[in-house]
Amino acid sequence: MGFVRSDPTSSGPRKTGRSSKGALLLWVCFAAAILVAGCGQKEGEKGKVEKAVEEAVTKEFKMYEGAKQALEKVQKDAQEKFEKER
């Protein structure tokens, strides 16, 4: 760490600010490590949570797909009926 005088007439040395950036980086890395370690779940619990979320999401999607297929079938049948009546 070096000292730099911003003004030659000023009295005393002034720090460059590198140590504050290094300290900030250290604290950010430390906080990230604590966050990652603290948020971890047991494998069994994680599997249960993931399965529950997957079921909740796919349930709605499967209902949508079923309704979409039913609508397409009705439209196809209506189109065929219309073509026959011509």
VEXTOR-773235 format. One record per atom (N, C-alpha, C, O, CB): x, y, z. Coordinates in steps of 0.2 Angstrom, whole numbers, plus 2048, in hexadecimal, padded with zeros to 3 digits. Glycine has a CB too. Example, Ala and Ser with C-alpha at 12.3 -4.5 7.8 and 13.67 -1.06 7.14 Angstrom:
2
8427E4827/83E7EA827/8427F0827/8477EF82A/8397EA82D/8407F5823/8447FB824/840800827/843806828/8467FD81D/
END
This chain:
86
8047FA800/800800800/804806800/809807804/7FB800806/80380A7FB/8078107FB/8038167FD/7FD8167FD/80A8117F4/80781B7FF/803822801/8058277FB/80A8277F8/806824807/7FF82A7F9/80082F7F4/7FD8367F7/7F88367FA/7FC82D7EE/80183B7F5/7FE8427F7/7FA8457F1/7FD8457EC/8048477F9/7F48467F3/7F08497EE/7F28507EC/7F18537E7/7E98497F0/7F48547F1/7F685B7F1/7FD85C7F4/7FD85A7FA/7F18607F4/80285E7F1/80985E7F4/8098637FA/80D8627FE/80E8617EF/8048677FA/80486C800/800869806/80086C80B/8018737FE/7FD863805/7F986080A/7FE85D810/80385B80E/7F485B808/7FB85D816/7FF85A81B/7FD85381C/7F785181D/7FF85E821/80284E81C/80184781D/7FF843817/7FD846812/7FB847822/80083D818/7FF838812/7F8836811/7F4837816/803832813/7F683480B/7EF83280A/7EF82B807/7F382A803/7EB837805/7EB82780A/7EB820807/7E7820800/7E38247FE/7E781B80C/7E981B7FC/7E781B7F5/7E08187F4/7DD8197F0/7EC8177F1/7DE8147F9/7D78117F9/7D780A7F7/7D28077F6/7D38157F4/7DD8077F5/7DD8007F3/7DB7FC7F9/7D77F77F8/7E47FE7F1/7DC7FD7FF/7DB7F9804/7D37F8806/7D07F3807/7DE7FB80B/7D07FE804/7C87FE805/7C57FA800/7C07F6801/7C6805805/7C87FA7FA/7C57F57F5/7C67EE7F6/7C27EA7F5/7C87F77EE/7CC7ED7F8/7CE7E67FA/7C97E3800/7C77DE800/7D57E57FC/7C87E8805/7C47E680B/7BD7E5808/7BA7E080B/7C57EB810/7BB7E9804/7B47E8801/7B37E17FE/7AE7DE7FF/7B27EE7FD/7B87E07F9/7B87DA7F6/7B87D47FB/7B47CF7F9/7BE7D97F1/7BC7D4800/7BC7CF805/7B67CE808/7B37C8809/7C27D080A/7B27D380A/7AC7D380D/7A67D0809/7A27CC80B/7AA7DA810/7A77D2802/7A27CF7FE/7A37C87FD/79E7C47FD/7A27D37F7/7A97C67FC/7AA7BF7FB/7A87BB801/7A57B5801/7B27BD7FA/7A97BE807/7A87BA80E/7A07BA80E/79D7B5810/7AA7BE813/79C7BF80C/7957BF80D/7927BA808/78D7B7809/7927C680B/7957BA802/7937B57FD/7947AE7FF/78F7A97FE/7967B67F6/7997AC802/79B7A6805/7967A480B/79479E80B/7A27A5808/7957A980F/7907A7814/7897A6812/7857A2814/7907AD819/7877AA80D/7807A980A/7807A3806/77A79F807/77F7AF804/7857A1803/78479A7FF/784794804/780790804/78A7997FB/78879580A/78879080F/782790813/77F78A814/78E790813/77F795814/779796818/773794815/76E792818/77879D81B/77379580E/76D79380A/76C78C808/76778A805/76C797804/771788809/771781807/76C77D80B/76B77E811/77877E808/769778808/76477480B/76776D80B/76B76B807/75D774807/76476980F/76676280F/76375F808/75E761805/76375E815/76775A805/7657577FF/75E7547FF/75A7557FA/76A7517FD/75B751804/75574E804/74F754804/74A753800/75474A80B/751759808/74C75F808/74C762801/7477647FE/74E76480D/7527637FE/7527667F8/74E7627F2/74B7657EE/75A7677F6/74F75C7F2/74C7587EE/7447587EE/7407587E9/74E7507EE/7427587F5/73B7597F6/7387607F3/7337607F0/7397587FD/73C7657F5/73A76C7F3/73A76C7EB/73576F7E8/73E7717F6/73F76A7E8/73F76A7E1/7397667DD/7377687D9/7467677DE/7387607E0/73375C7DE/72C7607DE/7287607DA/7327557E1/72B7637E4/7247667E5/72476C7E0/71E76E7DE/7247697ED/7297707DF/7297767DB/7287737D4/7247767D0/72F77A7DB/72B76E7D2/72A76B7CB/7237697CA/72076A7C5/72F7657CA/7207667CF/7197637CE/7147697CE/7107697CA/71775F7D4/71576E7D2/7117747D1/7117787CB/70C77A7C8/7137797D7/7177787C8/71877B7C2/7167777BC/71277A7B7/72077D7C0/7177717BC/71576C7B6/70E76B7B6/70B76A7B1/7197667B6/70B76B7BC/70376A7BD/70076F7B8/6FB76D7B4/70176A7C4/7017767B9/6FE77B7B5/70077A7AE/6FB77B7AA/7017827B8/7067787AC/7087787A5/7047727A2/70277279D/7107777A5/70476C7A6/7007667A3/6F97687A2/6F676679D/7017607A8/6F676C7A7/6EF76E7A6/6EE77279F/6E977279B/6EC7727AC/6F377779E/6F377B799/6F3777792/6F077878D/6F8780799/6F8772792/6F976E78C/6F376A78B/6F1769785/6FF76978D/6F0767790/6EA76378F/6E476878C/6E1766787/6E7760795/6E376E78F/6DE77278C/6E0774785/6DB775781/6DD779790/6E6775783/6E877777D/6E7772778/6E4773772/6F077977C/6E876B77A/6E7766775/6DF765774/6DD76376F/6EA75F778/6DB766779/6D4765779/6D176A774/6CD769770/6D1766780/6D4771775/6D2776770/6D3775769/6CF776764/6D577D773/6DA772768/6DC770761/6D776B75E/6D676B758/6E376E761/6D5766762/6D1761760/6CA76375E/6C7761759/6D075B765/6C8768762/6C176B761/6C176F75A/6BD76E756/6BE76F767/6C777375A/6C7777754/6C877274D/6C5774748/6CD77B754/6CC76D74E/6CD768748/6C6765746/6C4765740/6D276374A/6C276374B/6BC76074A/6B7765747/6B3763742/6B975D751/6B776B749/6B3770747/6B577273F/6B077373B/6B377774B/6BB77273E/6BD773737/6BB76D732/6B976F72D/6C5774737/6BC767735/6BA762731/6B276272F/6B076072A/6BC75B734/6AE763734/6A7764734/6A576972F/6A176872B/6A476573B/6A976F72F/6A877472B/6A9772724/6A677471F/6AC77B72D/6AF76F723/6B176D71C/6AC768719/6AA768713/6B876971C/6A976371D/6A475E71B/69E762719/69A760714/6A3759720/69C76771C/69576B71B/69676F714/691770711/69376F720/69C770712/69C77470C/69A771706/69A773700/6A377670B/
END
